[in-house]
Amino acid sequence: MTPTIVGNNLLNWASQIDDNTLEQAAETASMPFAWPHVALMPDAHSGKGSAVGTVIPTREAVIPAAVGVDIGCGMIAVRTQFTKEDIDGNGETLRELRETIEASIPLSPGNYNLTDSLGKWYAQPKIAELEKLAVDYDVDLSHSPKWREQLGSLGGGNHFIELCLDEEDRVWLFLHSGSRGVGNKIAQKHIKVAQQLCKKWHIKLPNRDLAYLPEGIPEFWDYIRELRWAQRFAYLNRAEMMDRFAHVFGQWIGTAVQEFERINCHHNYTEREQHYGQTVWLTRKGAISAHEGDRGVIPGSMGTRSYVVVGKGNKPGLCSAPHGAGRRFSRNEARKRFNPEDLAKRMEGIEYRHGEEWVDEIPDAYKDIDVVMEDAKDLVEILHELRQILNVKGT
């Protein structure tokens, strides 16, 4: 779709949008260092401080709360050599596969995720990389003494693991997670620092969660170093879970997984990028990179389609694209409107964990992913359309 212009420097790609989300995005765009404009993605919805689905280019400043508390949250997808026929011909049941996945990948905070031999075998090289990076970046992790045990854990909310089939009935392994508790601690620390400094300097903010760190102070670079570490942790966390997923799936189907494609992308992060001839700090809060040729993953909601895409390098869109379906209703509102029976109807034909806990993730609580993708047609090209046959969510 052609974006609508809101105010002086906000471009909106979302046809499904509410006034509160637009107001939040306009507040973010009003920050004096936001340049050349803020882009609101098709899945945008209200969030903490700034709207989810906001792409924010800033000059010589960053807003820690705009990145959010799940630093580096994102998606990973793997296309295997298998097809639907291989699954249909397998004597084991999808329920048994789901239970094996749940036994191999911690769905809780994950304090004990390295006690099994599988976790130790895969995780140790990733932990060694993160330990070295913490030294190189001078990252203080004293607030999270169990960060190693968190590597390879899924988490709750909208994080998930799925087994999917594409338009040619090829099998994909698919999951969504971020930087877990350690990323949250890093984010909270620096959000607090930014708020304290803005208060000390008597800076008037539209919202206290738009408190920022200017580039010329030590606290700015403290945040950037720890942010980069957390982003790498999130990337490796997804890789760790995917390695385990591929291992147990190969055992279940009776043949080791061959990977024909692997895509691992963030959708909550900040990077230095070139836009309109200048270097900016680009924060994607609920958005993926869609530079020309960039491959990404856009999940639908629980029970709906997801998409593997390639970026078109849309300049007004700041070379970005949506990160998912985007919520229509808050979790509390969804629980009021829907019940486990409603969810069971929407998940018909999909193996999943039944229960009250996941009602707030029902597809009806999210925007229509097909509308989101239509809105994004100038931002990305669809390569593959995925439909899930198995879903695992954390508690």
N, C-alpha and C positions, 0 to 999 in steps of 0.2 A: 504494500500500500504506500501511497504518498504520505509522508509524515505531516502531521498538523503542527503548526507553529504556535507555541504557548508563550506569551510574554516576549521578552527580548532574546533569550538564548536557551530555549527548551524546545526540542523536537520530539514529538510523540508518535510512535509507531503502533500504539495499542488502540484497537477499535473497541475492546472490552475494558473499560476503565471507569473508576469512580472519582468523585471530586476530591476526596481526601488524598488519594494517590497523586493526583495532579498538583495539589497544594504542596505536598511534601517535596515533589520533584522541583517545583518552582522555587521553594525555599533553598534547596540545594543549589539550583542554578543561580540564585541571587548572591552566592558567596563571591567576594571580589576577585578571587584567584581562579574561579571556574572559567575556563576558556578552551575553545571558542564557543561551545554550547554543550549542554547536557542532553543526552539521548535517552529516551524512555522506551524500553523494549516492549514488544507485543504482550508479554506475560506479566507486565508490571502490576504490583499491588502494594498496599501500604506496608511499611516496615518500621523498624526502630530508627528514628532520626531521619533517614532518607529511605525512599521507596525501594523495595526489592525490584530488580529489573531496571536499575538506573546505571548508566555509563557516565562517569564523571571525570573529565580531563581537568587537571589542576596544574597551575604553574607555581613552583617553588613552595608547595604546601601539600599535605595529605590530611584526610579526615579519617582517623582510625575507626570510628563507629560506622562509617560508610562501607568499609571493607566488611565489617561485621565480626561476630565472635567465632564463627566457624571459618577461620582463615583457610583458604585453599580448598574449600568444599567443591566437589565436582563429580565427574562421571568417568567411568572406564568401561570400555566395551571390547570384546574379543570375538572375531568370527572364526569359527572352527571348521574342520573338514566334514562335520556331520550334517545330516539332513533330518527332516521330520521322519522319514522312513526308518532311519537308524533308531530313533527314539521309540517309534511305534513297535518296532520289532524286538525291543528289549524286554526281557521277562520281568525285570524289576519294576516297581511302581514309582511314579513321580513323588508320592508321599514319602517313600523311603529315601529318595534323593534329597528331598527337602529336609528331612530329619538329619541326614548325614551332613548337609551344609550347615545346619544349625549347630551341630556338634563340633564342626571344624572351624567355624568363624564366630567368635564371641559376639553376641548381639547386645550385650550390656556394656558398661564402661570398660570392661576387659582387663581387670586387674590380674587375671590368671591366664592370659592368652598365650603365654610362652611355655606352659608346663608340659605340653605335648610335644612329641618328637617332630611332628609335621611343622608346627609353628617354629620350633627352634631351627629346623633345617632351612626353611625359607627366609625367616626374619633376620638372622644374624648379619648377613652382608648389608642389609638395609640399615640396621641399627649401627653398624660400624661406620657407614657413610654419614649418618646423622650425628654421631658422636664427633667425627672429624669436622663436620660443618659447624657444629656448636663451638668448637675451639677456634676455627678459622674466623667465624663471625663474632666471637666473644659474646655468646648468648648465655644469659643467666637462666638456668632451668631449675633453680632451687625450689621454685614454687610447685614443680611437678616431678617429684622424685620417682614416680612410677610411669614416666612417659614411655619407657621401653615396652612396658607391658600393655600400653594402649595401642601400640602399632599392630595393625591387623584386626581391629575391632570395628564393628559397623556403627553402633549408636542407634538412637531412636528417631522419633519424628518422621520425616519424609525420606529417611535413608532406607535403602532397600537393596536386595540382591534378586536378580531375575534371570530365568532361562527363557530365551526368546527365539522366534522364527522370523526370518525376513520374507520379502516378497517372492523369493525363490525357494522358500521352505528350508533355508540353511540355518543352522543352529548358531546362536550368539549367546555369549555369557556377558552379563551386564550388571553393573552395580553403582551405587551412589553413596559417597561418604566424604568426610573432610578430616580436619586436624584434631578432632576429638577433644578431650579435656585439656591437653597441653596447649592447643591452639586457643581455646577459650580463655585460659589463664593469661596467655600473652596478650590477647586482644583487650581483656578487661583492664590489665595493668596500664596499657598505653592510652586507652580511652580515658581512664581516670587522670593520667598525666596531662593529656590535652585539655580536659575540662578544668583542671586546677590552674594551668597556665593561662588559659583564656580568662578565667575569673580574676587571676592576679593582675593581668594586663587590662582589666576592665573592658574587654571586648564584648560588644553586644551581639548575640547570636539569635537567629530565628528560632533555633532549637538547640538545647545544650548538647545534643548528640551530633551536632555539626561542629563541635569543638575540633580545632585543627592544630597541627604542628607545622610551623614554618621551617623551611629548609635550612636556615642559617643557625640552628641551635643543636646542641648535642642530642637532645631528646628526639629530634627528628630522625637522626641516623641510628639511634638506639632502636627505634621502632622499625625502621627499614631492615636492619640486620635480622631482628627477631621475626619480622614478617616473612622475610625470605626463607628463614629456617622453617617456619611453620608451613609455608607453602610447599616446601620440599617434603616435609613430614606427611602432609595430606596426600601428595602425589604417591609417595612410597606406601602409605597406608592402603590406598586403593590397589596398588600393585601387589602388595602382600596378600590382600584378600582375594584378588583375582588369581594369583598363583595357587592358593589353597582351593579355590573354586574349581579351577581347571584340573587340579590333582584329583579331587573327589569325584568330579564328573567323569573323568577318564576311568577311574576305578569302577564307577557305577555302570558305565556303558561298555566297559571291557577293553577299551583301546585308549592309549594316551592321546591327549588333545594336541593337535597341531594348530598353531595360530597363523591364520592367513592375514588378519588385520588386528592391530591393537591400537586403540585410541584412548588417551588419558588426558583429560582437560579439566582445568579449574573453571569455576564460575563465581567465586568470591575472592577477589585478589586485586593487587595493585602491581603494575609494571611501568617502567619507562618506555614510552613509545613516541614515534614521530607522527604528528597530525597537523595538517595544514602548514607544513614547513617548519614546525617548532617541536621541541622536545617537551613532553608533558608527563606528569604522573597520571596514568590512566587507571582509574578504579572501576572494575566491573563488579557491581553488587547484584548478583543474580543475572549474569550475562556471560556468554562465552566469546572467545576471540574468533572473529570471522574475517581476518585478512584474506586476501585472495589466495586460495589453495589450502587454507587451514581446515583441517578436518575436526569436526566436533560432534557432540552427542546432545540431543535435546529430548529428554524423557517426557512422556505424558504422565498422567496420574496413574494411581493404582488401578489396573483394569483397562487402561486405554493404550493406544499405540505410542511408540517412541520413534525417534528419527536419527539416523546418521546423516550428517550434512557436510557440505564444503562451503567455505566462505567465499563471498563475492567481492570483498574489499570495498564495501559501500562507504564512501567517505563521510557523508552526513551522518550515517549510523555509527561513525567512529569505529568502523571495521569490527562490529560486534553483532551479536544475535541473542535471542532469548535463551534462557537456561531450562525451560520447562513449561508446564501448563500455567502456573501461577494461581494462587488461591483466589476463590470467590468468597468463601466464608471462613471466618476464624475457626480455630479448633473447637472453642466452646459453642459457637453457633452451629457448627456441623453436628456436634453431639446432640444438640436440641432437635435438629431437623431429621436426623437419620438414626437407624438402629442396625444391629447386626444382620437382621433379615434383609434389609435394604442392601447392605454390602454384599451379602451372599448372592443376591440376584445379579448385581453388577459384576461379580467375579465368577459367574457361571462358566465352567469349562477351564478354569485356572486353578491350579493347586496352590493353596495359600493357608496361612495360619488363621483359623477362625477365632473370633473373640471380640469382646467389647472394646478392647484396647485400640483397634485399628479403624473404628467407625469414622473418626475425624479425618481419615485418609481416603474416604470414599471418593470416587471420581466426580460425583456431583458437587463436592466441596471445592473443585478446581474449575478453571476456565476450560472451554472446549479447545483441545489441543489442535484440532483441524483449523479453527479460526486463528489461533496463534500462528500456525505455520503459513496460512494464507497471508496474514499481516507481515510475515517475515520473508516473503518471496523475493524481495529485492535485496535482502541481507544474505541469504544462503540458498544453495541448491540442495534438494533432497537427493541423497545417494541410495539410502536404504530405509525401508519402513519396517519396524519391528513390532511384533505382537507377542505378548508374554504368554507362556504356558505354565510357569511356576513363579511364585513370588514369595520372598522371605522379608519380613520386616522385624526390626528390633522392638523391644518393649519400651 
